[in-house]
Amino acid sequence: MPAPKFSTSDPMRWGIIGGFAQPSRRIASESMSEPKSPSPAKDAARQLLKQLQERFPVLKDARPMAIGIDAEILTALPEIEKKTLRTALRMHTGTTRYLKSMARGEKRFNLAGEPVADIAEEHRARAKAMLKERNKRREDEEKARREQEAEQRRNEKLEQLAARFSRDNK
């Protein structure tokens, strides 16, 4: 198995030990770990969210939900575990689609899809801030990915040049 390649341009991945650059233990241990599988609680919440989206238009359409809609759902579906419902609603309200709906919307809706209250300006501002932060993080990740690819191409070219000159000198 070939040794993992580390980017020399990322200072967080490298530490200086005895005058030599070494990959940090944190990054090396992360690359060797197995990918985590979703927990049964999260799987149950995802399944519940799908069921709720099929049954209630307010969730299907990602409309801003009325405050206290969890109690309304528990009244309509008493067999649901409160903790699973809260996890499912947290997943739903954290989606980009829902946040955009909150940032642009004027009203909150009940399970029947009827407008019941105005969206508070502080809630709208929070949704906008979360979207802005999410977009910034996505842009930063994309920039880092492009820089890493450019670094990899430069390293490959250097290796090709080194191989070519080592053949020419023989």
C-alpha positions in Angstrom: 0.0 0.0 0.0 1.5 3.4 -1.0 2.2 5.9 1.8 -0.5 8.6 2.1 0.5 12.0 0.5 0.3 15.1 2.7 0.1 18.6 1.4 3.1 20.7 2.3 1.1 23.8 1.9 -1.3 23.0 4.8 0.4 24.0 8.1 -2.2 22.4 10.2 -1.2 19.0 8.8 2.5 19.3 9.6 4.6 19.8 12.6 8.3 20.3 12.9 10.1 17.4 14.7 13.9 17.5 14.9 14.1 19.9 12.0 12.0 17.7 9.7 8.4 18.2 8.7 6.2 15.4 10.0 2.5 14.8 9.5 0.6 15.6 12.6 -0.7 12.7 14.7 -4.3 14.1 14.5 -4.4 14.0 10.7 -2.6 10.7 10.4 -4.9 9.0 12.9 -8.0 10.5 11.2 -7.0 9.0 7.8 -6.6 5.5 9.2 -10.0 5.5 11.0 -13.0 3.8 9.6 -15.9 6.0 8.3 -18.6 6.3 11.0 -21.9 4.7 10.3 -25.0 6.6 11.3 -26.5 5.9 14.7 -29.7 3.9 15.0 -31.3 7.0 16.6 -30.4 9.2 13.6 -31.7 6.5 11.2 -35.0 6.4 13.1 -35.2 10.2 13.0 -34.6 10.1 9.2 -37.3 7.5 8.7 -39.7 9.5 10.8 -38.9 12.7 8.9 -39.7 10.9 5.6 -43.0 9.8 7.0 -43.8 13.3 8.3 -43.0 14.8 4.9 -45.3 12.4 3.2 -48.1 13.1 5.6 -47.8 16.9 6.2 -47.4 19.4 3.4 -45.7 22.0 5.7 -42.8 19.6 6.0 -42.9 18.4 2.5 -42.8 21.9 1.1 -40.2 23.1 3.7 -42.4 25.9 4.7 -41.6 27.8 8.0 -43.2 25.8 10.7 -45.3 27.2 13.6 -43.5 27.4 16.9 -44.6 24.5 19.0 -45.4 22.3 16.0 -43.8 19.4 17.8 -46.7 19.3 20.3 -49.1 19.4 17.3 -47.4 16.4 15.8 -47.4 14.5 19.0 -51.1 15.1 19.4 -51.7 13.9 15.9 -49.3 10.9 16.2 -49.0 10.0 19.9 -47.0 6.8 19.2 -44.0 8.8 18.1 -41.1 9.2 20.6 -40.6 12.8 21.6 -36.8 12.5 21.3 -36.9 11.0 17.8 -39.4 13.7 16.7 -37.2 16.5 18.0 -34.2 15.0 16.2 -36.2 14.7 13.0 -37.4 18.3 13.3 -33.8 19.5 14.0 -32.7 17.7 10.8 -35.5 19.3 8.8 -35.0 22.8 10.2 -31.2 22.6 9.5 -31.6 22.0 5.8 -30.7 24.7 3.3 -34.1 24.5 1.8 -35.8 25.2 5.1 -33.4 28.0 6.0 -34.0 29.6 2.6 -37.7 29.4 3.3 -37.3 31.0 6.7 -35.1 33.8 5.3 -37.6 34.7 2.5 -40.9 33.8 4.2 -43.3 36.1 6.0 -45.5 33.5 7.8 -45.2 30.3 9.8 -47.6 27.4 9.0 -49.3 24.7 11.1 -49.6 21.0 10.1 -52.6 21.8 7.9 -50.6 24.3 5.9 -52.5 27.3 7.2 -50.6 30.5 8.1 -50.7 31.0 11.9 -48.0 33.6 12.8 -45.5 36.0 11.3 -41.9 35.0 11.3 -40.0 37.1 13.9 -37.3 39.2 12.3 -34.7 37.7 14.7 -35.6 34.2 13.3 -35.3 35.4 9.8 -32.0 37.1 10.5 -30.7 33.9 12.2 -31.7 31.8 9.1 -29.9 34.3 6.8 -26.8 34.2 9.0 -26.7 30.4 9.0 -27.1 30.4 5.2 -24.3 32.9 4.8 -22.0 30.9 7.1 -22.9 27.7 5.2 -22.1 29.3 1.9 -18.8 30.7 3.2 -17.8 27.3 4.5 -18.7 25.7 1.2 -16.7 28.3 -0.7 -13.7 27.8 1.6 -13.9 24.0 1.2 -14.1 24.4 -2.6 -11.1 26.8 -2.6 -9.1 24.4 -0.4 -10.0 21.5 -2.8 -8.8 23.5 -5.8 -5.6 24.5 -4.1 -5.0 20.9 -3.1 -5.5 19.7 -6.7 -3.2 22.4 -8.0 -0.5 21.4 -5.4 -0.9 17.8 -6.5 -0.5 18.7 -10.1 2.7 20.7 -9.3 4.1 17.8 -7.3 3.4 15.4 -10.2 5.1 17.7 -12.6 8.1 18.0 -10.3 8.3 14.2 -10.0 8.1 13.9 -13.8 10.9 16.4 -14.2 13.0 14.7 -11.5 12.5 11.4 -13.2 13.4 12.8 -16.6 16.6 14.5 -15.4 17.7 11.4 -13.5 17.3 9.3 -16.7 19.2 12.0 -18.7 22.1 12.0 -16.3 22.7 8.3 -16.5 
